[in-house]
Amino acid sequence: MTTWSVVNDDTTGSGPRRSYFRYAVFALAAAVVLSLGFVLIPREPEAPAPPPISEQARAAAFADTVRLRALALAAGDAAGRAGQGPAAAASQRAVTLLTMQARALMLPAEALPAASPTPPGASNSASPATASSSAVPSSSAPPPAPSPAAELAAALHESGARRLADAEKADGGMARLLGGTGITQVLAAEELAAATGTPLATLPGTTLPGAFPGFSSSSVPPSPAASSSAGPGTGSPVASCTTTRTQGGADLASSLTSVVGAEQELVYAYQAALTRLPPASLAPASDFLTQHEDLRHAARDAAAAQCAVLPPTPAGYALDTAFLADPAAALGVLEAGALPAYGDLVALSAGAGRGWALAALQTAARRTAFWGASPGPVAGVILDESALPQLPAADRRPSPGGTPAPGTP
């Protein structure tokens, strides 16, 4: 009896233990299955980060340039059929200009979007004036539709303004590319507007900028060269420039020094040309001389504030026979030669200084065009045509008559 009782007790005691063991096995299996499920289920892909502002601005500029090129092809054809010689020639030059700009803005691996020429009388996007006039009902007959060349002028002007606005926010090198593209598009728009009688709004930056932002002649410390030449007993303590500068400050200082050198040569050239130019050119040349003197003073003050070592002003510059034979053409060449210095300043400046550099670059491009020289497809940028990507063969339609755009290499 005792033995049976012991066996019966062991059997009843092992039941709960086996149940606990089974529960543990099931729980472990469930944990394994759940863990494997979590591992095998892919996570939701993260949204791609938006491209940088500079890349967004470049892509928008490229798309607009391709669209404008198609519009310029259609405008040139329409003006040629209508016998509008000046508008046709200006449209053809715009085609060549926009072709070079599209190649400069296109990435090597970027595919050119398909774009068919806009038919005469149609536009890809209505201007604000057109949209507002169409929204208001009128009992009178609607005004005649603008010609394709007039639409091209308005579209070029709008695109140029957008490029200049983007240049103020983009990174250095892209700012120079966008700014130069916008300036030459505005100049092309003004040429077309003059040929078609299209009114255009005045954009900021078309007038000469004042002092470089943040610097004035009263607050500029002397440059190291001026400090070393100042001796004792000058009557006031000589403020010394700091010797520790950031890399950006050093680059900005060298860029401003280059601008000072270019402006000094231009001041001398205009002074010499005033005695040789025809009477009709004396008034604008005198105004341009005043502009260069103001730019030289502004750049010199800003360079001194950046602790740049300014070279002494030379007594004069050599004037070659080409200058003596045609001073107007020589002034255009000298103005064009100063554009890269301002293009560098656009790339190396920021904030309000970037706006000053863009305005100075725009006025320099206008002076260049006034003397009949070319500011290039991208003002302030020296383009190597052989290094630019080629447009697809289907989009290399030459402009009628083969008239090159100003500044096309």
C-alpha positions as CSV (number, residue, x, y, z in Angstrom):
1,M,0.0,0.0,0.0
2,T,2.8,2.4,0.8
3,T,4.6,1.7,-2.5
4,W,1.5,2.4,-4.5
5,S,0.9,5.6,-2.7
6,V,4.4,6.9,-3.5
7,V,4.0,6.0,-7.2
8,N,0.7,7.8,-7.3
9,D,2.1,10.9,-5.8
10,D,5.0,11.0,-8.3
11,T,2.6,10.7,-11.3
12,T,0.4,13.5,-10.1
13,G,3.4,15.7,-9.5
14,S,5.0,15.3,-12.9
15,G,1.8,16.4,-14.7
16,P,2.2,20.2,-14.0
17,R,5.9,20.0,-14.8
18,R,5.2,18.6,-18.2
19,S,2.6,21.3,-18.8
20,Y,5.1,24.0,-17.9
21,F,7.6,22.5,-20.2
22,R,5.1,22.4,-23.1
23,Y,4.2,26.0,-22.5
24,A,7.9,27.0,-22.5
25,V,8.4,25.2,-25.8
26,F,5.4,26.9,-27.4
27,A,6.4,30.3,-26.2
28,L,9.9,29.9,-27.5
29,A,8.6,28.7,-30.9
30,A,6.2,31.7,-31.0
31,A,9.1,34.1,-30.2
32,V,11.2,32.6,-32.9
33,V,8.4,32.9,-35.5
34,L,7.7,36.5,-34.5
35,S,11.4,37.5,-34.6
36,L,11.8,35.9,-38.0
37,G,8.7,37.7,-39.3
38,F,10.0,41.0,-38.1
39,V,13.3,40.4,-39.8
40,L,11.8,39.3,-43.1
41,I,9.2,42.1,-43.4
42,P,11.0,45.0,-45.2
43,R,11.0,48.4,-43.7
44,E,9.1,51.2,-45.4
45,P,11.7,53.0,-47.7
46,E,12.6,56.4,-46.6
47,A,11.6,59.3,-48.8
48,P,14.6,60.5,-50.8
49,A,16.2,63.7,-49.7
50,P,15.4,66.7,-51.9
51,P,18.3,67.8,-54.1
52,P,20.3,70.8,-53.0
53,I,19.1,74.3,-53.9
54,S,21.9,74.7,-56.4
55,E,21.0,71.6,-58.3
56,Q,17.3,72.5,-58.3
57,A,18.2,75.9,-59.7
58,R,20.5,74.4,-62.4
59,A,17.8,71.9,-63.5
60,A,15.2,74.6,-63.7
61,A,17.6,76.8,-65.7
62,F,18.3,73.9,-68.1
63,A,14.6,73.2,-68.6
64,D,13.8,76.8,-69.2
65,T,16.7,77.2,-71.6
66,V,15.6,74.2,-73.7
67,R,12.0,75.6,-73.8
68,L,13.2,79.0,-74.8
69,R,15.4,77.6,-77.5
70,A,12.4,75.9,-79.1
71,L,10.4,79.1,-78.8
72,A,13.3,81.0,-80.4
73,L,13.4,78.6,-83.4
74,A,9.7,79.2,-84.0
75,A,10.0,82.9,-83.5
76,G,12.9,83.1,-86.0
77,D,10.9,81.2,-88.6
78,A,7.8,83.3,-88.1
79,A,9.7,86.6,-88.3
80,G,11.5,85.4,-91.4
81,R,8.2,84.5,-93.2
82,A,6.7,87.9,-92.2
83,G,9.7,89.8,-93.5
84,Q,10.6,91.2,-90.1
85,G,14.4,91.3,-90.5
86,P,15.5,92.8,-87.2
87,A,13.2,90.4,-85.2
88,A,14.4,87.4,-87.3
89,A,18.0,88.3,-86.8
90,A,17.6,88.8,-83.0
91,S,15.7,85.5,-82.7
92,Q,18.4,83.7,-84.6
93,R,21.1,85.1,-82.3
94,A,18.9,84.0,-79.4
95,V,18.9,80.4,-80.7
96,T,22.7,80.3,-80.8
97,L,22.9,81.9,-77.4
98,L,20.4,79.4,-75.8
99,T,22.2,76.5,-77.5
100,M,25.4,77.3,-75.8
101,Q,23.7,78.0,-72.5
102,A,21.8,74.6,-72.6
103,R,25.1,72.9,-73.2
104,A,26.7,74.7,-70.3
105,L,23.8,73.9,-68.0
106,M,23.3,70.3,-69.0
107,L,25.0,67.5,-67.1
108,P,27.0,65.1,-69.2
109,A,24.7,62.2,-68.6
110,E,21.5,64.3,-68.7
111,A,19.0,63.5,-71.4
112,L,17.6,66.5,-73.2
113,P,13.8,66.6,-72.8
114,A,11.8,66.4,-76.0
115,A,10.7,69.8,-77.0
116,S,8.9,70.7,-80.2
117,P,9.0,74.3,-81.5
118,T,6.1,76.4,-80.3
119,P,3.8,77.2,-83.2
120,P,3.5,80.9,-84.1
121,G,1.1,82.7,-81.9
122,A,1.2,80.1,-79.1
123,S,3.2,80.3,-75.9
124,N,4.2,77.6,-73.3
125,S,3.2,79.9,-70.4
126,A,1.1,82.9,-70.5
127,S,2.6,86.1,-69.1
128,P,0.9,87.8,-66.1
129,A,-0.3,90.6,-68.3
130,T,-1.9,88.1,-70.8
131,A,-3.5,86.1,-68.0
132,S,-5.0,89.1,-66.3
133,S,-6.4,90.5,-69.5
134,S,-7.9,87.2,-70.5
135,A,-9.6,86.9,-67.1
136,V,-11.4,90.2,-67.4
137,P,-14.4,90.2,-69.8
138,S,-14.5,93.0,-72.3
139,S,-17.1,94.2,-74.7
140,S,-14.4,95.5,-77.1
141,A,-12.4,93.3,-79.5
142,P,-9.5,91.5,-77.8
143,P,-6.1,93.0,-78.5
144,P,-4.1,91.2,-81.2
145,A,-1.9,88.4,-80.0
146,P,1.7,89.2,-79.6
147,S,4.1,88.0,-82.2
148,P,6.3,85.0,-81.4
149,A,9.3,87.3,-81.2
150,A,7.6,89.5,-78.7
151,E,6.6,86.4,-76.7
152,L,10.2,85.3,-76.8
153,A,11.4,88.6,-75.5
154,A,9.0,88.4,-72.5
155,A,9.9,84.8,-71.8
156,L,13.7,85.5,-72.0
157,H,13.3,88.5,-69.7
158,E,11.3,86.4,-67.1
159,S,13.8,83.6,-67.3
160,G,16.8,85.9,-66.9
161,A,15.2,87.5,-63.8
162,R,14.6,84.0,-62.3
163,R,18.2,83.0,-62.9
164,L,19.5,86.2,-61.3
165,A,17.3,85.6,-58.2
166,D,18.5,81.9,-58.0
167,A,22.1,83.1,-58.3
168,E,21.8,85.0,-55.0
169,K,21.1,81.7,-53.1
170,A,23.1,79.1,-55.0
171,D,26.6,77.9,-54.2
172,G,29.6,79.7,-55.5
173,G,30.3,78.1,-58.9
174,M,26.7,77.6,-59.7
175,A,25.9,81.2,-58.7
176,R,28.4,82.4,-61.3
177,L,26.9,80.2,-64.0
178,L,23.3,81.1,-63.2
179,G,24.1,84.8,-62.8
180,G,26.0,85.0,-66.1
181,T,23.2,83.0,-67.9
182,G,20.5,85.3,-66.5
183,I,22.4,88.5,-67.5
184,T,22.9,87.5,-71.1
185,Q,19.3,86.3,-71.3
186,V,18.1,89.7,-70.1
187,L,20.3,91.4,-72.7
188,A,18.9,89.2,-75.5
189,A,15.4,90.0,-74.3
190,E,16.1,93.7,-74.5
191,E,17.4,93.3,-78.0
192,L,14.3,91.5,-79.1
193,A,12.1,94.0,-77.3
194,A,13.7,96.9,-79.1
195,A,13.2,95.0,-82.4
196,T,9.5,94.2,-81.7
197,G,8.5,97.2,-79.6
198,T,7.8,95.0,-76.6
199,P,7.8,96.8,-73.2
200,L,9.8,95.2,-70.5
201,A,9.9,95.9,-66.8
202,T,13.1,97.2,-65.3
203,L,14.9,94.6,-63.2
204,P,16.9,95.2,-60.1
205,G,20.7,95.4,-60.6
206,T,20.6,97.3,-63.9
207,T,22.1,100.4,-62.2
208,L,25.6,100.7,-60.8
209,P,25.9,99.5,-57.2
210,G,27.2,101.8,-54.4
211,A,29.7,100.8,-51.8
212,F,30.4,97.1,-51.2
213,P,28.0,96.0,-48.5
214,G,29.6,96.2,-45.0
215,F,32.5,98.4,-46.0
216,S,32.9,102.2,-46.4
217,S,35.9,104.4,-46.8
218,S,35.5,105.7,-43.2
219,S,35.6,102.3,-41.6
220,V,38.3,100.6,-43.8
221,P,41.6,99.9,-42.0
222,P,44.7,100.5,-44.1
223,S,46.0,97.5,-46.1
224,P,49.3,95.9,-45.0
225,A,51.1,97.8,-47.7
226,A,49.7,101.1,-46.5
227,S,50.4,100.2,-42.8
228,S,54.0,99.5,-43.6
229,S,54.5,102.7,-45.5
230,A,53.0,104.8,-42.8
231,G,55.7,106.1,-40.5
232,P,55.7,107.4,-36.9
233,G,54.3,110.8,-36.2
234,T,51.4,110.6,-38.6
235,G,49.1,112.1,-36.1
236,S,46.7,109.1,-35.5
237,P,47.3,105.5,-34.6
238,V,47.5,103.2,-37.6
239,A,44.9,100.4,-37.4
240,S,46.5,97.1,-38.3
241,C,44.8,94.3,-40.2
242,T,44.3,91.0,-38.6
243,T,46.7,88.3,-39.7
244,T,44.3,85.4,-39.1
245,R,41.7,85.2,-41.8
246,T,39.4,82.4,-42.9
247,Q,40.0,80.8,-46.3
248,G,36.8,82.4,-47.6
249,G,38.1,85.9,-46.5
250,A,41.4,85.3,-48.2
251,D,39.7,84.2,-51.4
252,L,37.4,87.2,-51.3
253,A,40.3,89.5,-50.8
254,S,42.2,88.2,-53.8
255,S,39.1,88.5,-55.9
256,L,38.5,92.1,-54.9
257,T,42.2,92.8,-55.7
258,S,41.7,91.5,-59.2
259,V,38.7,93.7,-59.6
260,V,40.7,96.7,-58.4
261,G,43.4,96.0,-61.0
262,A,40.8,95.6,-63.8
263,E,39.1,98.9,-62.9
264,Q,42.4,100.8,-62.7
265,E,43.2,99.8,-66.3
266,L,39.7,100.7,-67.5
267,V,39.9,104.1,-65.8
268,Y,43.2,104.8,-67.6
269,A,41.8,103.5,-70.9
270,Y,38.7,105.7,-70.8
271,Q,40.7,108.7,-69.9
272,A,42.9,108.1,-72.9
273,A,39.9,107.3,-75.2
274,L,38.0,110.5,-74.4
275,T,40.4,112.5,-76.6
276,R,40.0,110.1,-79.5
277,L,36.3,109.1,-79.6
278,P,33.8,110.6,-81.9
279,P,31.6,113.3,-80.4
280,A,28.5,111.0,-80.3
281,S,30.4,108.7,-78.0
282,L,31.8,111.2,-75.6
283,A,28.8,111.5,-73.3
284,P,28.4,107.7,-72.6
285,A,32.1,107.3,-72.4
286,S,32.3,110.0,-69.7
287,D,29.5,108.3,-67.8
288,F,31.3,105.0,-68.0
289,L,34.5,106.6,-66.8
290,T,32.6,107.8,-63.7
291,Q,31.2,104.3,-63.1
292,H,34.7,102.8,-63.3
293,E,36.1,105.3,-60.8
294,D,33.2,104.5,-58.4
295,L,33.7,100.8,-58.8
296,R,37.5,101.1,-58.3
297,H,37.0,103.0,-55.0
298,A,34.3,100.6,-53.8
299,A,36.5,97.5,-54.6
300,R,39.6,99.1,-53.1
301,D,37.8,99.9,-49.8
302,A,36.4,96.4,-49.6
303,A,39.7,94.8,-50.5
304,A,41.5,96.9,-47.8
305,A,38.9,95.8,-45.3
306,Q,39.7,92.2,-46.2
307,C,43.4,92.9,-45.4
308,A,44.4,92.5,-49.1
309,V,47.8,93.7,-50.2
310,L,46.9,96.2,-52.9
311,P,49.6,96.8,-55.5
312,P,50.5,100.4,-56.2
313,T,48.6,102.2,-59.0
314,P,50.8,102.1,-62.1
315,A,51.6,105.4,-63.8
316,G,50.0,104.2,-67.0
317,Y,49.3,101.4,-69.4
318,A,50.6,100.7,-72.9
319,L,48.1,101.5,-75.6
320,D,48.6,99.4,-78.8
321,T,47.9,100.5,-82.3
322,A,44.5,98.8,-82.3
323,F,43.4,101.1,-79.4
324,L,44.6,104.2,-81.2
325,A,43.0,103.2,-84.5
326,D,39.5,102.3,-83.0
327,P,39.2,103.3,-79.3
328,A,35.6,102.3,-79.1
329,A,36.2,98.7,-80.2
330,A,39.3,98.6,-77.8
331,L,37.1,99.7,-74.9
332,G,34.7,96.9,-75.7
333,V,37.5,94.4,-75.6
334,L,38.8,95.7,-72.2
335,E,35.2,95.7,-70.8
336,A,34.8,92.1,-71.8
337,G,38.2,91.2,-70.3
338,A,37.0,92.5,-66.9
339,L,33.9,90.2,-66.8
340,P,35.7,87.1,-65.5
341,A,37.0,89.1,-62.5
342,Y,33.4,90.0,-61.6
343,G,32.3,86.4,-62.2
344,D,34.9,85.3,-59.7
345,L,33.6,87.8,-57.2
346,V,30.1,86.5,-57.6
347,A,31.3,83.0,-56.8
348,L,33.3,84.0,-53.8
349,S,30.9,86.5,-52.2
350,A,27.7,85.8,-50.3
351,G,24.7,87.6,-49.0
352,A,24.5,91.3,-49.8
353,G,28.0,91.1,-51.3
354,R,26.8,88.6,-53.8
355,G,24.0,91.0,-54.9
356,W,26.6,93.8,-55.3
357,A,28.8,91.5,-57.5
358,L,25.8,90.5,-59.6
359,A,24.9,94.1,-60.2
360,A,28.4,95.0,-61.1
361,L,28.7,92.1,-63.5
362,Q,25.4,93.1,-65.2
363,T,26.5,96.7,-65.6
364,A,29.9,95.5,-67.0
365,A,28.1,93.3,-69.5
366,R,25.9,96.2,-70.6
367,R,29.0,98.4,-71.2
368,T,30.6,95.6,-73.1
369,A,27.5,95.3,-75.4
370,F,27.3,99.1,-75.8
371,W,30.7,99.1,-77.5
372,G,29.8,96.3,-79.8
373,A,31.8,93.6,-78.0
374,S,30.3,90.3,-76.7
375,P,29.9,89.4,-73.1
376,G,29.8,85.7,-74.1
377,P,27.0,83.2,-73.8
378,V,27.5,83.3,-70.0
379,A,28.7,86.6,-68.8
380,G,31.7,86.3,-66.5
381,V,32.4,82.7,-67.4
382,I,35.0,81.6,-69.9
383,L,33.5,78.5,-71.6
384,D,35.5,75.8,-73.3
385,E,33.2,74.6,-76.0
386,S,35.1,71.4,-76.5
387,A,34.4,70.4,-72.9
388,L,30.7,71.0,-73.0
389,P,28.3,68.1,-73.6
390,Q,26.7,68.0,-77.1
391,L,23.0,68.3,-77.7
392,P,21.3,65.4,-79.3
393,A,21.7,65.5,-83.1
394,A,17.9,66.0,-83.6
395,D,18.2,69.2,-81.5
396,R,21.2,70.8,-83.3
397,R,19.1,72.6,-85.9
398,P,21.2,75.6,-87.0
399,S,19.7,79.0,-86.9
400,P,18.5,80.3,-90.3
401,G,21.3,82.3,-92.0
402,G,23.9,81.0,-89.5
403,T,24.1,84.3,-87.6
404,P,26.1,83.7,-84.5
405,A,25.0,85.0,-81.2
406,P,27.2,87.6,-79.6
407,G,30.0,86.0,-77.7
408,T,29.6,82.5,-79.0
409,P,33.0,80.8,-79.1
